[in-house]
């Protein structure tokens, strides 16, 4: 990093008018920063709720070069509001190349983990695993979007929609701000799904649910939570909470009633969401990074995002290893993010490994727990 560059960590609430104006100007000038997770209104709520939240303000002389939203877990830096923020990175001009490793050292961190890093404005990328943000372009309207999708896929979903209505009554769809009751239902449904699939319950820590409830209080026309709900008769078949900022909508937390699985409720809800989003002036609907097969039914790969670790005090960059270990590491990253203290991290890791042992009993309870605690101490240690 060039001489004269300074990095100062501040609380989000301490960003002044000059810093906020610069943030908004940088975001407006760089379309890679259009994600709702880079909207200052999301940052304000996350800074209020997420433990260890801060903003690194990067200056060269008197000029602000960029910002890095983050949360601190001991000597570890994570994206602000992780594991709730699918996309993250520097708020900086696209044509700069700030040194993330140097920024971390100046913040007093040993390392940082990223799962969906937008590398614009930084020298990051080399040594990281590369994924792509998956997105549906509905800027030309829903009919134009449909014209670009598989005819066979759409025909199958129309057939399933007719079956659903025939078997269970009139199908209705809504796409609007969530009521407190529906928000509680989404959180409860997601927690049930996490337990059923033997995953760590990211809502057990408390602050993650509080973040959603605080976001639900924001009522600005171009920002906030939106809830898609698909009903058949009197039953809620599927629902999904998402976050809107300007002309971007990010799909976030879906739930489904397994009793309706034969009708592909998730696909029916997603198609209805895309139609409603296009009608409301949304240009792009984000599905998050990753190559899950279902995403390719609805979306196309967009900009690259990077997953990996930066060691601030060594040249090691990236995440290298067997795909299974990478997935396991992601799970422990989520535990670290939810639990700011070591006791909570170890408790969360033990709970996760116990669930994995129930899912894969051949591992053996003793072996699984021993390996899991060992991994948790290695991955979570400050």
C-alpha positions as CSV (number, residue, x, y, z in Angstrom):
1,X,0.0,0.0,0.0
2,X,1.3,3.5,-0.9
3,X,2.8,5.8,1.7
4,X,0.4,8.2,3.3
5,X,-2.4,5.6,3.5
6,X,-4.1,5.3,6.9
7,X,-6.7,2.8,8.1
8,X,-8.9,3.6,11.0
9,X,-11.7,1.4,12.5
10,X,-14.8,3.2,13.6
11,X,-18.3,2.3,14.8
12,X,-20.9,2.5,12.0
13,X,-22.8,5.0,14.0
14,X,-19.7,7.3,14.1
15,X,-19.6,7.7,10.3
16,X,-20.1,11.4,9.6
17,X,-21.8,13.2,6.8
18,X,-18.6,13.4,4.7
19,X,-17.9,9.6,5.1
20,X,-21.5,8.8,4.2
21,X,-21.5,11.0,1.1
22,X,-18.3,9.4,0.0
23,X,-19.7,5.9,0.6
24,X,-22.8,6.6,-1.5
25,X,-20.8,8.2,-4.3
26,X,-18.4,5.2,-4.5
27,X,-21.3,2.8,-4.5
28,X,-23.2,4.8,-7.2
29,X,-20.1,4.8,-9.4
30,X,-19.5,1.0,-9.2
31,X,-22.3,-1.3,-10.3
32,X,-20.6,-4.2,-8.6
33,X,-21.6,-2.6,-5.3
34,X,-25.3,-2.5,-6.1
35,X,-26.0,-5.4,-3.8
36,X,-28.4,-4.6,-0.9
37,X,-25.6,-5.7,1.5
38,X,-23.6,-2.6,0.5
39,X,-26.5,-0.2,1.1
40,X,-25.7,2.0,4.0
41,X,-29.2,1.4,5.4
42,X,-28.3,-2.3,5.8
43,X,-24.9,-1.4,7.2
44,X,-26.5,0.9,9.8
45,X,-28.7,-1.9,11.1
46,X,-26.0,-4.5,11.0
47,X,-23.6,-2.1,12.8
48,X,-26.2,-1.7,15.5
49,X,-26.9,-5.4,15.9
50,X,-23.9,-7.6,14.9
51,X,-21.4,-8.2,17.7
52,X,-17.9,-6.7,17.0
53,X,-19.2,-4.6,14.1
54,X,-17.0,-1.8,12.7
55,X,-16.0,0.0,9.5
56,X,-12.4,0.4,8.3
57,X,-12.0,3.9,6.8
58,X,-9.1,3.9,4.4
59,X,-7.6,7.3,3.6
60,X,-4.7,8.6,1.6
61,X,-3.9,11.9,3.0
62,X,-7.2,13.7,3.4
63,X,-9.0,11.7,0.7
64,X,-11.1,8.6,1.5
65,X,-10.0,5.8,-0.7
66,X,-12.5,3.2,0.5
67,X,-14.3,1.4,3.3
68,X,-14.3,-2.2,4.6
69,X,-17.3,-3.2,6.7
70,X,-16.3,-6.0,9.0
71,X,-16.9,-7.8,12.4
72,X,-14.1,-8.8,14.7
73,X,-13.8,-12.2,16.3
74,X,-10.6,-12.0,18.3
75,X,-7.8,-11.9,15.8
76,X,-10.1,-12.9,13.0
77,X,-11.9,-10.5,10.7
78,X,-15.2,-11.5,9.0
79,X,-17.6,-9.7,6.7
80,X,-20.0,-7.5,8.6
81,X,-23.2,-9.4,9.7
82,X,-21.7,-12.8,8.6
83,X,-23.3,-15.3,8.2
84,X,-26.2,-13.2,7.1
85,X,-24.4,-11.3,4.3
86,X,-23.9,-13.4,1.2
87,X,-21.9,-10.7,-0.7
88,X,-19.2,-8.5,0.8
89,X,-16.1,-6.6,0.1
90,X,-14.5,-3.1,-0.1
91,X,-16.5,0.0,-0.9
92,X,-13.9,1.5,-3.3
93,X,-13.5,2.6,-6.9
94,X,-13.3,-0.3,-9.3
95,X,-10.0,1.0,-10.8
96,X,-8.1,1.0,-7.5
97,X,-6.1,-1.9,-6.1
98,X,-6.1,-1.6,-2.3
99,X,-4.0,-4.2,-0.4
100,X,-6.4,-6.2,1.8
101,X,-3.5,-7.9,3.6
102,X,-2.0,-4.6,4.5
103,X,-5.5,-3.3,5.6
104,X,-5.9,-6.3,7.9
105,X,-2.4,-5.8,9.5
106,X,-3.3,-2.2,10.2
107,X,-6.5,-3.3,11.8
108,X,-4.4,-5.6,14.1
109,X,-5.9,-8.8,12.7
110,X,-4.1,-12.1,12.0
111,X,-6.4,-13.3,9.3
112,X,-9.7,-12.8,7.5
113,X,-12.2,-15.2,6.0
114,X,-14.5,-14.4,3.0
115,X,-17.2,-16.4,1.4
116,X,-18.6,-14.1,-1.3
117,X,-15.9,-11.4,-1.8
118,X,-16.4,-8.9,-4.6
119,X,-12.8,-8.2,-5.5
120,X,-13.4,-4.8,-7.1
121,X,-11.1,-2.2,-5.7
122,X,-8.7,-4.7,-4.1
123,X,-5.8,-7.0,-5.2
124,X,-7.6,-10.0,-3.8
125,X,-8.4,-13.0,-5.9
126,X,-5.2,-14.9,-6.5
127,X,-5.2,-18.1,-4.5
128,X,-8.9,-18.0,-3.7
129,X,-11.7,-20.3,-4.8
130,X,-13.7,-18.6,-7.5
131,X,-17.4,-18.8,-7.6
132,X,-19.9,-16.6,-9.4
133,X,-22.8,-14.5,-8.2
134,X,-26.0,-16.1,-9.7
135,X,-28.5,-13.6,-10.9
136,X,-31.7,-13.3,-12.9
137,X,-32.0,-10.3,-15.2
138,X,-35.6,-9.1,-15.3
139,X,-34.8,-5.5,-16.4
140,X,-36.7,-6.0,-19.7
141,X,-39.7,-7.5,-18.0
142,X,-40.8,-11.0,-17.1
143,X,-41.9,-12.1,-20.6
144,X,-38.4,-11.3,-21.8
145,X,-36.9,-13.2,-18.9
146,X,-39.1,-16.2,-19.6
147,X,-38.0,-16.2,-23.3
148,X,-34.5,-16.9,-22.1
149,X,-35.3,-19.9,-20.0
150,X,-35.8,-23.5,-20.8
151,X,-39.2,-24.1,-22.5
152,X,-39.3,-27.6,-20.9
153,X,-38.7,-26.3,-17.5
154,X,-41.4,-23.6,-17.7
155,X,-43.9,-26.1,-19.2
156,X,-43.3,-28.5,-16.3
157,X,-43.8,-25.7,-13.7
158,X,-47.1,-24.5,-15.4
159,X,-48.3,-28.1,-15.2
160,X,-47.4,-28.4,-11.5
161,X,-49.2,-25.1,-10.8
162,X,-52.4,-26.4,-12.4
163,X,-52.1,-29.6,-10.4
164,X,-51.6,-27.6,-7.2
165,X,-54.7,-25.5,-7.9
166,X,-56.7,-28.6,-8.8
167,X,-55.8,-30.5,-5.6
168,X,-55.7,-27.7,-3.0
169,X,-57.7,-24.7,-4.2
170,X,-57.0,-21.3,-5.7
171,X,-53.3,-20.4,-5.8
172,X,-52.5,-16.9,-4.6
173,X,-49.2,-15.0,-4.4
174,X,-48.1,-11.9,-2.5
175,X,-44.8,-10.0,-2.5
176,X,-44.8,-7.3,0.2
177,X,-43.3,-6.3,3.5
178,X,-43.5,-9.0,6.1
179,X,-45.7,-8.7,9.1
180,X,-44.2,-9.5,12.5
181,X,-46.2,-12.7,12.6
182,X,-44.9,-13.8,9.2
183,X,-41.3,-12.9,10.0
184,X,-41.5,-15.1,13.1
185,X,-42.9,-17.9,11.0
186,X,-40.0,-17.6,8.5
187,X,-37.4,-17.7,11.3
188,X,-39.2,-20.7,13.0
189,X,-39.5,-22.5,9.7
190,X,-35.8,-21.9,8.8
191,X,-34.7,-23.2,12.2
192,X,-36.8,-26.4,11.8
193,X,-35.2,-26.9,8.3
194,X,-31.7,-26.4,9.8
195,X,-32.4,-29.0,12.5
196,X,-34.0,-31.4,10.0
197,X,-31.0,-31.2,7.7
198,X,-28.5,-31.4,10.6
199,X,-27.0,-28.0,10.1
200,X,-26.0,-25.5,12.7
201,X,-28.9,-23.2,13.8
202,X,-27.7,-19.7,12.9
203,X,-30.7,-18.2,14.8
204,X,-29.8,-19.9,18.1
205,X,-27.4,-17.0,19.0
206,X,-30.2,-14.4,19.1
207,X,-28.6,-11.5,17.2
208,X,-29.3,-12.9,13.7
209,X,-33.0,-12.9,14.3
210,X,-32.8,-9.5,15.9
211,X,-31.1,-8.2,12.7
212,X,-34.1,-9.4,10.6
213,X,-36.6,-7.9,13.0
214,X,-34.7,-4.6,13.0
215,X,-34.6,-4.6,9.2
216,X,-38.3,-5.2,9.1
217,X,-38.8,-1.9,10.9
218,X,-37.3,0.0,8.0
219,X,-40.1,1.4,5.8
220,X,-38.3,3.4,3.1
221,X,-39.8,2.8,-0.4
222,X,-36.6,1.6,-2.1
223,X,-35.1,-0.5,0.7
224,X,-36.1,-3.2,3.1
225,X,-37.4,-6.7,3.6
226,X,-39.8,-8.2,1.1
227,X,-41.7,-11.5,1.7
228,X,-42.9,-13.7,-1.1
229,X,-45.7,-16.0,0.0
230,X,-47.3,-18.7,-2.2
231,X,-50.7,-20.0,-1.0
232,X,-53.0,-22.8,-2.2
233,X,-56.4,-22.5,-0.6
234,X,-55.8,-21.7,3.0
235,X,-52.3,-23.3,3.2
236,X,-49.0,-21.5,2.9
237,X,-47.1,-23.7,0.4
238,X,-43.8,-21.7,0.4
239,X,-42.4,-18.4,1.4
240,X,-39.1,-16.6,1.1
241,X,-37.7,-13.5,2.8
242,X,-35.5,-11.2,0.6
243,X,-33.8,-7.9,0.8
244,X,-34.4,-5.0,-1.7
245,X,-32.2,-2.0,-2.4
246,X,-33.1,0.2,-5.3
247,X,-33.5,-2.0,-8.4
248,X,-31.9,-5.1,-6.8
249,X,-33.6,-7.8,-4.8
250,X,-31.6,-10.5,-3.0
251,X,-33.3,-13.8,-2.2
252,X,-32.4,-14.8,1.4
253,X,-34.4,-17.2,3.5
254,X,-36.8,-19.7,1.9
255,X,-39.1,-22.2,3.6
256,X,-41.4,-24.8,2.1
257,X,-44.1,-27.2,3.3
258,X,-42.8,-30.7,2.5
259,X,-46.4,-31.9,2.2
260,X,-46.5,-30.1,-1.2
261,X,-43.2,-31.3,-2.5
262,X,-44.6,-33.0,-5.6
263,X,-45.7,-29.6,-6.9
264,X,-42.2,-28.0,-6.8
265,X,-43.4,-25.3,-4.4
266,X,-40.0,-23.6,-4.3
267,X,-39.8,-23.3,-8.1
268,X,-43.4,-22.0,-8.3
269,X,-42.7,-19.4,-5.7
270,X,-39.4,-18.3,-7.3
271,X,-41.1,-17.8,-10.7
272,X,-43.8,-15.8,-9.1
273,X,-41.3,-13.7,-7.2
274,X,-39.4,-12.9,-10.4
275,X,-42.6,-11.8,-12.1
276,X,-43.6,-9.6,-9.2
277,X,-40.1,-8.1,-8.9
278,X,-40.1,-7.2,-12.6
279,X,-43.6,-5.6,-12.2
280,X,-42.3,-3.5,-9.3
281,X,-39.3,-2.2,-11.2
282,X,-36.6,-4.6,-10.0
283,X,-33.9,-5.1,-12.6
284,X,-31.9,-8.0,-11.1
285,X,-32.8,-10.7,-8.6
286,X,-29.7,-12.2,-6.9
287,X,-29.6,-15.9,-5.8
288,X,-26.3,-15.6,-4.0
289,X,-22.9,-17.2,-5.0
290,X,-22.6,-20.8,-5.7
291,X,-23.3,-23.4,-8.4
292,X,-26.2,-25.3,-6.9
293,X,-28.1,-27.0,-9.8
294,X,-31.5,-25.3,-9.0
295,X,-30.0,-21.8,-9.4
296,X,-29.2,-22.5,-13.0
297,X,-32.8,-23.1,-13.7
298,X,-33.6,-19.5,-12.9
299,X,-30.3,-17.5,-13.1
300,X,-27.1,-17.0,-15.0
301,X,-23.5,-16.6,-13.6
302,X,-22.7,-12.9,-13.1
303,X,-19.6,-11.4,-11.6
304,X,-17.0,-13.6,-10.0
305,X,-16.8,-13.7,-6.2
306,X,-14.0,-15.2,-4.1
307,X,-13.9,-17.6,-1.2
308,X,-10.9,-18.0,1.0
309,X,-8.7,-16.8,3.8
310,X,-6.1,-14.1,4.0
311,X,-3.3,-14.5,6.6
312,X,-2.2,-11.0,7.4
313,X,1.2,-12.0,8.8
314,X,2.2,-14.6,6.2
315,X,2.1,-15.0,2.4
316,X,-0.6,-17.7,2.6
317,X,-3.7,-16.7,0.8
318,X,-6.8,-18.7,-0.3
319,X,-8.4,-21.9,0.8
320,X,-7.0,-25.1,-0.7
321,X,-8.2,-28.6,0.1
322,X,-10.8,-31.3,-0.5
323,X,-14.3,-30.0,-1.4
324,X,-15.7,-31.8,1.7
325,X,-13.3,-30.0,4.0
326,X,-14.1,-26.7,2.3
327,X,-17.8,-27.3,3.0
328,X,-17.0,-28.2,6.6
329,X,-14.9,-25.1,7.0
330,X,-17.8,-23.0,5.7
331,X,-20.0,-24.5,8.5
332,X,-17.5,-23.6,11.2
333,X,-17.1,-20.1,9.7
334,X,-20.8,-19.7,10.3
335,X,-20.5,-20.8,13.9
336,X,-17.7,-18.3,14.5
337,X,-19.7,-15.5,12.9
338,X,-22.8,-16.2,15.1
339,X,-20.9,-16.8,18.3
340,X,-18.5,-14.0,19.3
341,X,-17.1,-15.9,22.3
342,X,-14.9,-19.0,22.3
343,X,-17.3,-20.8,24.7
344,X,-20.2,-20.3,22.4
345,X,-18.1,-21.3,19.4
346,X,-17.1,-24.6,21.0
347,X,-20.6,-25.3,22.1
348,X,-21.9,-24.5,18.6
349,X,-19.2,-26.7,17.0
350,X,-20.0,-29.6,19.4
351,X,-23.7,-29.3,18.6
352,X,-23.0,-29.3,14.9
353,X,-20.8,-32.3,15.0
354,X,-23.3,-34.2,17.1
355,X,-25.9,-33.5,14.5
356,X,-23.6,-34.7,11.8
357,X,-23.0,-37.9,13.7
358,X,-26.7,-38.5,13.8
359,X,-26.9,-37.9,10.1
360,X,-23.9,-40.2,9.4
361,X,-23.9,-42.7,12.2
362,X,-21.1,-44.8,10.7
363,X,-18.7,-42.1,11.6
364,X,-19.2,-43.1,15.2
365,X,-20.2,-40.7,18.0
366,X,-16.8,-40.8,19.7
367,X,-14.8,-40.3,16.6
368,X,-17.1,-37.7,15.2
369,X,-17.2,-35.6,18.3
370,X,-13.5,-35.9,18.9
371,X,-12.7,-34.8,15.3
372,X,-15.3,-32.1,15.4
373,X,-14.0,-30.5,18.6
374,X,-10.5,-30.7,17.3
375,X,-11.4,-29.0,14.1
376,X,-13.5,-26.4,15.9
377,X,-10.6,-25.5,18.2
378,X,-8.3,-25.2,15.2
379,X,-10.7,-23.2,13.0
380,X,-12.2,-21.0,15.8
381,X,-9.2,-20.3,17.9
382,X,-8.3,-16.6,18.3
